[in-house]
Amino acid sequence: MHKIFKNGPIEVSSEAEMVSLGHEIAATLSGGEVLGLVGDLGAGKTHLVRGILEGLGAGNPAASPTFSLVHEHNDGRLSAAHFDFYRMKSADEALGMGWDEYLSSGSVLLVEWADRFDGALMPDDTLWLVLRHVSATQRSVMLAQ
């Protein structure tokens, strides 16, 4: 994934471009990666996740886990789990739903609002994707270390 962002942040100007960027990211994944997505509401986190899941070959990548907290996708090139920490009240809630087991599963973990608990749940090798509003229609995506 580092090659995709070698020239710095990437600007996208539509949902379709965000999904396409997700496809590019998916092509670099080999399993076991944890991607922490951070950014304000409407920054494009779910569209990027949808693109990553589509790129992995997931059968139903469009659903956001906002109310169920996690969706598992085991029908693609790699298994993946899509989390949304936004509605969780505490880190203990994530731990209670089996976060540690997901971390050791070898699945690609896609975590929206990953910084919700100061990033305390995220492993040291998390790939942080920071999404920002540039304008009403443009977004910036960067890989942060």
Buried (B, 14 or more C-beta within 10 A) or exposed (E): BEEBBEEEBBBBEEBEBBBBBBBBBBEBBEEBBBBBBBBEEEBBBBBBBBBBBBBBBBEEBEBBBEEEBBBBBEEBBBBBBBBBBBEBEEBEBBEEEEBEEBBEBEBBBBBBBBBBBEBEBBEEEBBBBBBBBEEEEEBBBBBEE
